[in-house]
Amino acid sequence: MTTIDTSATAANAASAATGSAAGKATLGSNFNTFLTMLTTQLKHQDPLSPMDSTQFTNQLVQFSSVEQQINANSNLEKLIKLQQTSQTSQGINYLGQTVEMSGTDLPLQDGAASLTYTLPKEARDVKIAIRDSSGAVVKTINGETKAGAHSLDWDGKNSSGTQLDDGRYSITVTATAADGSSITTTSTTFGRVTKVTNDATSGTTLVMAAGTKGNDISLSMDKVVSVKDNTSSINTAQLNAANAQYQAALAQLNALKAATNNTGSSSQ
């Protein structure tokens, strides 16, 4: 089930909207107090020794500067809100899609998981260790040793052949060169996005639910390497279903035509 968390977005937007508004209200109250004090001073000043206007002017300039800063903050809040809305809209496009992400987190969903690793040069041997959420190794796989990118599918079974529960796992790719030195590798994993969240701290976050609560994998959109097209299989299934309906309707039409022809022949 795919969901969108809009409560955090609404709360952040409301908080941002009240920031500059509260500042304007405070400035207006302080400015009214300032005008009241200034008017009182002007009323009671000595006509023969008028009050120096320099300080009065400086205070007006300060109020004007603060007002400009509040207006600038208000515009920034609007831009941030628009950016968050735009990011959320982009994140919605990932819902239900299988994405490739950089890193070592591996979601086991529906009993299967996929990953890739890249070798900068040929290795003597490659070991891929799959760990559960507690860090224990549940499966070790021998990988391809040629230089370049390699793909690997995991059926979700541990070293004993037992099917493991869906959840959050991780991978460690260890590659050794012919001289025994370590080879630095890069890896990516795949997962289906089931939820999109948005908050002021993390921004738009893609969530991959796997297994029980607490095993979700979250990532920012900049961690997405590619998106696997899941629509082709859906379209194919829909096309096959539509074709089956067409064939059934065609068979009924041919049957009706045959019945009509038989009726016409018998009447003659």
BELURCOR-V218786 format. One record per pair of residues at least 24 apart in sequence whose C-alpha atoms are under 10 Angstrom apart, sorted by the first residue. I is the first residue (numbers start at 1). J is the second residue. D is the distance in Angstrom with one decimal. If there is no record, write none. Layout:
i->{I	I}
j->{J	J}
d->{D	D}
This chain:
i->{1	1	1	1	1	1	2	2	2	2	2	2	2	2	2	2	2	3	3	3	3	3	3	3	3	3	4	4	4	4	4	4	4	4	4	4	4	5	5	5	5	5	5	5	6	6	6	6	6	7	7	7	8	8	8	8	9	9	9	9	9	9	9	9	9	9	10	10	10	11	11	12	12	12	12	12	12	13	13	13	13	13	13	13	13	13	14	15	15	16	16	16	16	16	16	16	16	17	17	17	17	18	18	19	19	19	19	20	20	20	20	20	20	20	20	20	21	21	21	21	22	23	23	23	23	23	23	23	24	24	24	24	24	27	27	27	27	27	28	28	30	31	31	31	34	34	34	35	80	81	83	84	84	84	84	84	85	85	86	87	87	87	87	87	88	88	88	88	88	88	88	88	89	89	90	90	90	91	91	91	91	91	91	91	91	91	91	92	92	92	92	92	92	92	93	93	94	94	94	94	94	94	94	94	94	94	95	95	95	95	95	95	95	95	96	96	96	96	96	96	96	96	97	97	97	97	97	97	97	97	97	98	98	98	98	98	98	98	98	98	98	98	99	99	99	99	99	99	99	99	99	99	99	99	99	99	99	100	100	100	100	100	100	100	100	100	100	100	101	101	101	101	101	101	101	101	101	101	101	101	101	101	102	102	102	102	102	102	102	102	102	102	102	103	103	103	103	103	103	103	103	103	103	104	104	104	104	104	104	104	104	104	104	105	105	105	105	105	105	105	105	105	105	105	105	105	105	105	105	106	106	106	106	106	106	106	106	106	106	106	106	106	106	107	107	107	107	107	107	107	107	107	107	107	107	107	107	107	107	108	108	108	108	108	108	108	108	108	108	108	108	108	108	108	108	108	108	109	109	109	109	109	109	109	109	109	109	109	109	110	110	110	110	110	110	110	111	111	111	111	111	111	111	111	111	111	111	112	112	112	112	112	112	112	112	112	112	113	113	113	113	113	113	113	113	113	113	114	114	114	114	114	114	114	114	114	114	115	115	115	115	115	115	115	115	115	115	115	116	116	116	116	116	116	116	116	116	116	116	117	117	117	117	117	117	117	117	117	117	117	117	117	117	118	118	118	118	118	118	118	118	118	118	118	118	118	118	119	119	119	119	119	119	119	119	119	119	119	119	119	120	120	120	120	120	120	120	120	121	121	121	121	121	121	121	121	121	122	122	122	122	122	122	122	122	123	123	123	123	123	123	123	123	123	123	123	124	124	124	124	124	124	124	124	125	125	125	125	125	125	126	126	126	126	126	126	127	127	127	127	127	128	128	128	128	128	128	129	129	129	129	129	130	130	130	130	130	130	130	130	131	131	131	131	131	131	132	132	132	132	132	132	133	133	133	133	133	134	134	134	135	135	135	136	136	137	137	137	137	138	138	138	139	140	140	140	141	142	142	143	143	143	144	145	145	145	148	149	149	149	150	151	151	151	152	153	165	165	165	166	166	166	166	166	167	167	167	167	167	167	167	167	167	167	168	168	168	168	168	168	168	168	168	169	169	169	188	188	188	189	189	190	190	190	190	190	191	191	191	192	192	192	193	193	193}
j->{95	96	193	194	195	209	92	95	96	192	193	194	195	196	207	208	209	92	95	96	193	194	195	196	197	207	88	91	92	95	194	195	196	197	198	206	207	88	195	196	197	198	199	205	88	196	197	198	199	197	198	199	197	198	199	200	81	84	85	88	197	198	199	200	203	204	81	198	199	199	200	81	84	198	199	200	201	77	78	80	81	82	84	85	199	200	81	77	200	73	74	76	77	78	80	81	200	74	77	78	81	74	77	70	73	74	77	69	70	71	72	73	74	75	76	77	70	71	73	74	70	66	67	69	70	71	73	74	66	67	70	71	74	63	64	66	67	70	63	67	63	59	60	63	59	60	63	60	200	200	203	198	199	200	203	204	198	204	204	198	203	204	205	221	196	197	198	199	203	204	205	206	196	204	196	204	221	193	195	196	197	198	204	205	206	220	221	193	194	195	196	197	204	206	193	196	192	193	194	195	196	206	207	221	227	228	192	193	194	195	196	206	207	208	191	192	193	194	195	208	230	231	191	192	193	194	227	228	229	230	231	190	191	192	193	194	208	226	227	228	229	230	189	190	191	192	193	206	208	223	224	225	226	227	228	229	230	188	189	190	191	192	223	224	225	226	227	228	187	188	189	190	191	219	220	221	222	223	224	225	226	227	186	187	188	189	190	219	222	223	224	225	226	170	171	172	186	187	188	189	219	223	224	130	169	170	171	172	173	186	187	188	189	130	131	133	168	169	170	171	172	187	188	189	190	191	217	218	219	130	131	132	167	168	169	170	171	188	189	190	191	210	217	166	167	168	169	170	189	190	191	192	208	209	210	211	215	216	217	154	155	156	164	165	166	167	168	169	170	190	191	192	208	209	210	211	215	156	165	166	167	168	190	191	192	208	209	210	211	155	156	165	166	167	210	211	154	155	156	157	163	164	165	166	167	210	211	153	154	155	156	157	163	164	165	166	191	152	153	154	155	156	166	169	189	190	191	151	152	153	154	155	156	188	189	190	191	150	151	152	153	154	171	187	188	189	190	191	149	150	151	152	153	173	186	187	188	189	190	143	144	148	149	150	151	152	172	173	185	186	187	188	189	144	145	146	147	148	149	150	151	173	184	185	186	187	188	144	145	146	147	148	149	150	175	183	184	185	186	187	146	147	148	149	183	184	185	186	145	146	147	148	175	177	183	184	185	146	147	148	175	176	177	178	183	147	174	175	176	177	178	179	180	181	182	183	175	176	177	178	179	180	181	183	174	175	176	177	178	180	173	174	175	176	177	183	172	173	174	175	176	152	171	172	173	174	175	170	171	172	173	174	154	156	158	169	170	171	172	173	158	168	169	170	171	172	164	167	168	169	170	171	167	168	169	170	215	168	169	170	169	170	171	169	170	169	170	171	172	162	164	169	171	171	172	173	173	173	174	173	174	175	175	175	176	177	185	185	186	187	187	187	188	189	189	190	210	211	212	209	210	211	212	215	208	209	210	211	212	213	214	215	216	217	208	209	210	211	212	214	215	216	217	210	215	217	223	224	225	224	225	224	225	226	227	228	217	227	228	227	228	230	217	218	219}
d->{9.5	8.3	9.6	6.2	8.2	9.1	9.7	6.3	6.5	9.7	7.5	4.3	5.3	8.3	9.5	9.5	9.2	9.2	7.9	9.6	9.5	6.4	4.7	6.7	8.8	9.6	9.1	9.3	7.7	8.7	8.6	5.5	4.9	6.2	8.9	9.7	9.8	9.8	7.3	6.1	4.8	7.0	9.5	9.9	9.2	8.7	6.9	7.2	9.1	8.8	8.7	9.1	7.5	6.2	5.5	8.3	9.0	8.0	8.5	8.9	7.9	5.5	5.6	7.7	9.2	9.3	10.0	9.2	9.0	8.5	9.4	8.6	9.7	8.9	6.5	6.2	9.5	8.6	9.1	9.0	6.4	9.8	9.0	9.7	9.2	8.7	9.8	9.8	9.8	9.7	8.6	9.6	6.0	8.3	8.8	8.0	9.4	7.8	7.1	8.0	9.0	9.5	9.8	9.2	8.5	7.9	8.5	9.5	5.9	7.4	9.0	6.4	5.3	9.1	9.8	8.1	8.6	9.5	10.0	7.9	9.6	9.3	8.8	9.8	6.6	9.5	9.6	9.6	9.3	7.4	6.8	8.5	9.7	7.8	9.9	7.9	7.4	9.1	9.5	9.2	9.1	9.8	9.0	7.4	8.9	9.4	9.8	9.9	9.1	9.5	9.5	7.4	8.3	8.3	6.9	7.2	9.0	9.2	9.5	8.4	7.8	6.0	9.3	8.8	7.5	7.7	6.8	10.0	8.6	5.9	8.6	9.8	9.7	9.4	9.9	8.9	9.0	9.5	9.1	6.3	8.5	9.2	6.8	7.6	6.9	9.5	7.5	9.6	9.9	8.4	6.6	9.5	9.8	9.0	9.8	9.7	8.6	6.3	8.5	8.8	8.3	7.9	9.9	9.4	8.0	10.0	7.9	5.3	5.8	6.5	7.3	8.4	9.2	9.6	9.7	6.0	5.3	5.8	8.4	9.5	8.2	9.8	8.2	5.4	5.8	8.2	7.0	6.8	7.1	6.2	8.6	6.5	5.2	4.1	6.3	9.5	9.4	8.8	6.1	5.3	7.4	7.0	8.3	5.6	5.7	6.3	7.3	9.9	9.8	9.7	6.5	7.4	5.8	4.4	5.7	8.9	9.9	6.4	5.6	4.5	6.8	9.1	8.5	5.8	5.3	5.1	6.1	7.4	8.8	5.4	5.5	6.2	8.0	8.3	9.6	9.0	8.9	5.5	4.6	5.2	7.3	9.0	8.3	6.4	4.5	6.6	9.0	9.5	9.3	5.7	6.7	6.5	9.6	9.0	8.9	10.0	8.0	6.1	5.5	7.0	9.9	8.2	9.9	9.6	8.5	5.3	5.2	7.0	9.0	9.1	6.7	6.6	6.8	9.8	9.6	9.7	7.1	6.1	4.5	6.7	9.6	9.8	8.5	6.9	9.1	9.6	7.4	9.5	9.9	8.5	9.1	9.3	8.6	6.1	4.8	4.8	6.7	8.7	5.8	7.1	7.6	9.8	8.3	7.5	6.0	4.9	5.9	7.9	8.0	7.4	5.9	8.5	7.3	8.0	6.1	9.0	8.5	8.0	7.0	8.7	8.8	6.8	8.8	7.8	4.8	5.3	6.4	6.9	9.7	9.3	7.9	9.8	9.7	9.3	6.3	7.9	9.8	8.8	8.8	5.4	7.0	9.0	9.9	7.5	7.8	8.8	8.0	5.6	7.4	9.6	8.9	8.8	6.5	9.5	8.4	8.8	8.6	6.3	5.3	8.3	7.6	7.4	7.1	6.0	9.2	9.8	9.8	7.4	5.8	4.8	5.3	8.9	9.9	9.7	10.0	8.2	9.7	8.6	5.9	5.2	6.6	6.9	9.5	9.6	8.0	7.0	7.5	7.5	5.8	4.4	6.0	8.8	9.9	8.8	6.0	5.5	7.9	8.5	6.0	5.4	6.5	8.2	8.8	7.3	5.6	4.2	6.0	9.4	6.8	5.4	4.4	6.0	8.7	9.9	8.4	5.5	5.2	6.3	8.6	9.2	9.5	8.3	5.7	5.5	6.7	8.3	10.0	7.6	6.7	5.6	4.2	6.4	8.8	9.9	9.7	9.3	7.3	5.3	4.1	6.1	8.9	9.6	9.0	5.7	5.4	6.3	8.9	9.3	7.8	7.3	4.9	5.1	6.5	8.3	8.0	7.5	7.4	5.4	7.3	9.3	9.1	5.7	6.3	8.7	7.7	7.6	7.1	8.9	8.6	7.0	4.4	7.1	9.9	8.3	7.9	9.5	9.5	4.6	4.4	8.1	9.2	9.0	7.1	8.4	9.1	7.3	10.0	6.2	5.6	4.5	6.4	9.5	9.4	9.6	9.0	7.5	7.6	5.6	5.1	5.0	8.4	8.1	9.8	9.9	8.4	6.0	5.6	7.3	8.4	9.7	7.1	5.7	4.5	6.5	9.2	9.5	8.1	5.8	5.2	6.5	8.9	9.6	6.6	5.7	4.6	6.4	8.7	8.2	5.6	5.1	6.5	8.1	9.4	9.8	8.9	6.8	5.7	4.6	6.6	8.9	9.8	9.0	5.5	5.2	6.2	8.1	9.6	8.1	6.7	4.6	6.6	9.1	7.9	5.9	5.6	7.5	7.9	9.7	8.9	10.0	8.4	8.1	9.9	9.7	9.9	9.6	9.3	9.2	9.7	10.0	9.1	9.4	9.7	9.6	9.5	9.8	9.6	9.8	9.9	8.8	9.5	9.0	9.9	8.1	9.1	9.3	10.0	9.8	9.1	9.0	9.4	9.7	9.4	9.6	9.5	9.9	9.0	6.7	9.0	9.2	5.5	4.4	7.8	8.7	9.8	7.9	4.4	4.4	6.8	9.0	8.8	5.4	7.4	9.0	9.4	8.7	6.4	7.7	9.4	8.7	5.1	6.6	6.9	9.6	8.7	9.5	9.8	9.5	8.1	9.9	9.5	9.6	9.7	9.3	9.1	8.8	8.9	9.8	9.6	9.7	9.4	9.8	9.3	9.2	10.0}
